[in-house]
């Protein structure tokens, strides 16, 4: 932290906790109140937890920064969350690092839809965002070409088996859950949908677009006006598909993740996407989305650090960072924010045995991406610290609003 | 244990008192806002409700919590006047505390859309009345005064 005095220490802590993971002491787990805190959550990538697991779904820092991470049993050097004098702290080698809080459970979580589905399985809640993932199955994996950092299908298959959690949601369940969630004043500022890619249709992704239209319309029926603060994290749709999506739903912003901002590595790590669409076309489609949603209302996520996966990734952090920021600048200059999450080599992904880069790499990456938005006058309200919370770089933007 | 005595806490709860929050940006340029809703919580910490996410005050408070910089609150009513300096300790954007103040804001004005509940830990208090400040000066700097004030 001494070396990066102009970077939020909360962002540095968040990045390191995510890359090294953490565990809980029994005292800290004892502080979990199942009536108040979230201990179950539907997520696309990562882990939905076991049926009886009562582990906090995530952490919040004093400044409102989210740490979106779950404990890893295989982490070699994890932080430890402990309860000391009635408060919860992140500790490292026995030293207190920062105070943390467990995420609160929204009022709708323990309710059921008319079909009997637990509402927490329909919409998960980040501190200020409703997350609805209508399809937890990615078709790229059907042909053995899933992205190597991702465990979406392994996670959803396990959740279906262990928790009876459906991989697909119904529009009626979505409508009823959003209706219930909106009864809680001040709880949410955004609605996000995401899904595994659906390749089928007359044109590739046509069925995925149809699914989003149906689900966004169901959610949108709860709002007074047609447009409402919302985003999707989806496949790279054609201009025709994007226009259809924009015109028929309340959607205001759009994300399609380029994942690895380097064509050669994209071809290796995201083999299916490269084979079916290609890096250049995936990128072109994201940039064209700016014509519909406007500059700053389109972002693209990268799995920060995955560009150093071996054996084909960069071996020098300087070289990797240079390549990533150059490509990010090309996006930014055309109205697209590049946002990064911290690559965690997850169980169930092809890269589960890999090692992520240094903390310093993530600090430089976050600052570099945030600085690019400043340079190109892009605000990222659609994907900021309170809307998503998964991007150290957009956390930095809040200290530097345009 | 809060350093705010009962009198100051009562003044902070008084909606008729003048309350001003002073912050500074990254270059040190000051920014002040007058807000009669500044209050104190049960733990003796100061509550400032930020209604505008991208306001200068909010950005300055974010940088203050990140880099441990003090903010100041001027509090006065009638003959009483205090300056309280402290550190932003929590930026609450969700959960029961946020929702409590969100509802309170709505009661004050249905148009208010609360961004952040700032919890400020007071660190030092100065009696800001002229009498108190002059007394301190006289004691510390007895050579600084106009002679006519000492004439018979």
Boltz contact constraints between the chains, C-beta under 6 A:
constraints:
  - contact:
      token1: [A, 8]
      token2: [B, 66]
      max_distance: 6.0
  - contact:
      token1: [A, 62]
      token2: [B, 90]
      max_distance: 6.0
  - contact:
      token1: [A, 63]
      token2: [B, 65]
      max_distance: 6.0
  - contact:
      token1: [A, 63]
      token2: [B, 91]
      max_distance: 6.0
  - contact:
      token1: [A, 64]
      token2: [B, 91]
      max_distance: 6.0
  - contact:
      token1: [A, 64]
      token2: [B, 93]
      max_distance: 6.0
  - contact:
      token1: [A, 104]
      token2: [B, 95]
      max_distance: 6.0
  - contact:
      token1: [A, 127]
      token2: [B, 94]
      max_distance: 6.0
  - contact:
      token1: [A, 128]
      token2: [B, 94]
      max_distance: 6.0
  - contact:
      token1: [A, 185]
      token2: [B, 102]
      max_distance: 6.0
  - contact:
      token1: [A, 185]
      token2: [B, 103]
      max_distance: 6.0
  - contact:
      token1: [A, 186]
      token2: [B, 99]
      max_distance: 6.0
  - contact:
      token1: [A, 186]
      token2: [B, 102]
      max_distance: 6.0
  - contact:
      token1: [A, 386]
      token2: [B, 93]
      max_distance: 6.0
  - contact:
      token1: [A, 398]
      token2: [B, 62]
      max_distance: 6.0
  - contact:
      token1: [A, 399]
      token2: [B, 62]
      max_distance: 6.0
  - contact:
      token1: [A, 399]
      token2: [B, 63]
      max_distance: 6.0
  - contact:
      token1: [A, 401]
      token2: [B, 54]
      max_distance: 6.0
  - contact:
      token1: [A, 401]
      token2: [B, 59]
      max_distance: 6.0
